[in-house]
Amino acid sequence: MAKTALITGITGQDGSYLAELLLAKGYTVWGMIRRASSINTGRIDGIYRSPQRENTHRDARLRLVYGDLADGSVLNRHVKSIRPDEVYNLGAQTHVKVSFELPVYTGDVTGLGAVRLLEALRECGHESRFYQASSSELFGLASESPQNEQTPFHPRSPYACAKAYAFHLTRNYRESYGMFAVNGIQYNHESPRRGEAFVTRKITRAAAAIALGQQETVSLGNLNAERDWGYAGDYVKAMWLMMQAERPQDYVVATGETHSVRDFCCRAFARAGVPLTWHGEGVNEHGVDQAGRVRVSVDPEFFRPVESECLRGDASRIRRELGWAPEHTFDELVGMMVDADLAALSGGRRGAPSAGKRCSNAA
Ligand SMILES: C[C@H]1O[C@H](OP(=O)(O)OP(=O)(O)OC[C@H]2O[C@@H](n3cnc4c(=O)[nH]c(N)nc43)[C@H](O)[C@@H]2O)[C@@H](O)[C@@H](O)C1=O
């Protein structure tokens, strides 16, 4: 029998890749979307025809319903009527820096939202499996590197604190009520569908726009921060595998490789055909192109009150037990993001320059 899945956050990067994966596997997919004054289904338009856009292709097995993780009554209603076999809770206020400005809202949606959904499932009584999108941000000021499933949490932001609450409640529902409820502790995962407020997409978009003469420079925050960046399309496969496992378990999902924001810039700009040289230090640091024009500058506005400086995951448990491994390298990830932005900004008229130019450092 074909399975039914419910995805919160289906209009986000991960939601769109996961919906495609589940549809390809024969699932019926229900996606919960929030009501907004403008249409926000851009990432799933290829598989869903919104009522306002009659001419696009529609997969009849993908259905959208309005809902909000802040509203428990609507979650109860959807769970009762859909009776999903699998629930993927990807919805959240996901921006770490924004969470310092919206700590209560972030706690409500990102933390309590998960519990509202778990409660809806418990009350419904239907045996659904539950996936919680946990985050490497839980480790924050990590006591060891790389981090694994045993590494203690030290969350460094309201976002991470809310995710910690959701993590523990997911585990608690598993232990208290015997639910199949699992946490995927996912490290940063990116793609051409990543929102432009996240650093990777901000950089690739800017590199493409600068290469095409549409933008002069880009301002960034902490260039020294290091992240374990993978490809989102690989990470939704890990979500699905976790939900098919014999017993419910929490897993770290990561590449095991870190790069600094500065390194990401170097590779992205080189890929776009604008190799950078670095000058200065701290907020005076800047990257210049071959003609000496400043292309990357540092602006204190983009720093966070505290930072998770270096996060690197050890995904050996999921590799060993579920056979998951990332299928795309860091260079492939940067390449696909820059190429997609070059194509989008040039209306698809421009081929991507070859990768591999080295970045020089003149501090
Ligand atoms: C796993 C985790 O992954 C994501 O959280 P994030 O790591 O905060 O992602 P980001 O792309 O906003 O920042 C990455 C790093 O880059 C630094 N950085 C420098 N300059 C800028 C800058 O200009 N903008 C931004 N956004 N970051 C900057 C920034 O300080 C940080 O150190 C979310 O999906 C989250 O939901 C999640 O769970």
The ligand as a Tripos MOL2 file, in Angstrom:
@<TRIPOS>MOLECULE
LIG
   38    41     1     0     0
SMALL
NO_CHARGES

@<TRIPOS>ATOM
      1 C1         22.4760   23.6720   10.8900 C.3       1 LIG1
      2 C2         22.0060   25.1000   10.8680 C.3       1 LIG1
      3 O1         22.4010   25.6980    9.6170 O.3       1 LIG1
      4 C3         21.9560   27.0270    9.4040 C.3       1 LIG1
      5 O2         22.4190   27.8950   10.4430 O.3       1 LIG1
      6 P1         23.7460   28.7720   10.3350 P.3       1 LIG1
      7 O3         24.9400   27.8870   10.4920 O.co2     1 LIG1
      8 O4         23.6080   29.8920   11.2900 O.co2     1 LIG1
      9 O5         23.6950   29.2690    8.8030 O.3       1 LIG1
     10 P2         24.0790   30.6350    8.1060 P.3       1 LIG1
     11 O6         24.2540   30.3210    6.6800 O.co2     1 LIG1
     12 O7         23.1240   31.7220    8.4570 O.co2     1 LIG1
     13 O8         25.4880   31.0120    8.7960 O.3       1 LIG1
     14 C4         26.6240   30.1910    8.6630 C.3       1 LIG1
     15 C5         27.8270   30.9020    9.2350 C.3       1 LIG1
     16 O9         28.1290   32.0100    8.3930 O.3       1 LIG1
     17 C6         28.4000   33.1580    9.1940 C.3       1 LIG1
     18 N1         28.1820   34.3630    8.3930 N.ar      1 LIG1
     19 C7         29.1410   35.2480    8.0290 C.ar      1 LIG1
     20 N2         28.6090   36.2420    7.3280 N.ar      1 LIG1
     21 C8         27.2790   35.9720    7.2360 C.ar      1 LIG1
     22 C9         26.2130   36.6680    6.5930 C.ar      1 LIG1
     23 O10        26.3800   37.7440    5.9850 O.2       1 LIG1
     24 N3         24.9730   36.0870    6.6870 N.ar      1 LIG1
     25 C10        24.7600   34.9080    7.3530 C.ar      1 LIG1
     26 N4         23.5260   34.3610    7.3890 N.pl3     1 LIG1
     27 N5         25.7820   34.2280    7.9830 N.ar      1 LIG1
     28 C11        27.0190   34.7830    7.9130 C.ar      1 LIG1
     29 C12        27.4770   33.0110   10.3650 C.3       1 LIG1
     30 O11        27.8760   33.8220   11.4480 O.3       1 LIG1
     31 C13        27.5860   31.5070   10.6150 C.3       1 LIG1
     32 O12        28.6960   31.2340   11.4150 O.3       1 LIG1
     33 C14        20.4500   27.0460    9.4100 C.3       1 LIG1
     34 O13        19.9600   26.1900    8.4020 O.3       1 LIG1
     35 C15        19.9290   26.5840   10.7720 C.3       1 LIG1
     36 O14        18.5330   26.4780   10.7040 O.3       1 LIG1
     37 C16        20.5540   25.2710   11.1540 C.2       1 LIG1
     38 O15        19.9430   24.4470   11.8200 O.2       1 LIG1
@<TRIPOS>BOND
     1     1     2 1
     2     2     3 1
     3     2    37 1
     4     3     4 1
     5     4     5 1
     6     4    33 1
     7     5     6 1
     8     6     7 2
     9     6     8 1
    10     6     9 1
    11     9    10 1
    12    10    11 2
    13    10    12 1
    14    10    13 1
    15    13    14 1
    16    14    15 1
    17    15    16 1
    18    15    31 1
    19    16    17 1
    20    17    18 1
    21    17    29 1
    22    18    19 ar
    23    18    28 ar
    24    19    20 ar
    25    20    21 ar
    26    21    22 ar
    27    21    28 ar
    28    22    23 2
    29    22    24 ar
    30    24    25 ar
    31    25    26 1
    32    25    27 ar
    33    27    28 ar
    34    29    30 1
    35    29    31 1
    36    31    32 1
    37    33    34 1
    38    33    35 1
    39    35    36 1
    40    35    37 1
    41    37    38 2
@<TRIPOS>SUBSTRUCTURE
     1 LIG1         1 GROUP 0 **** ****
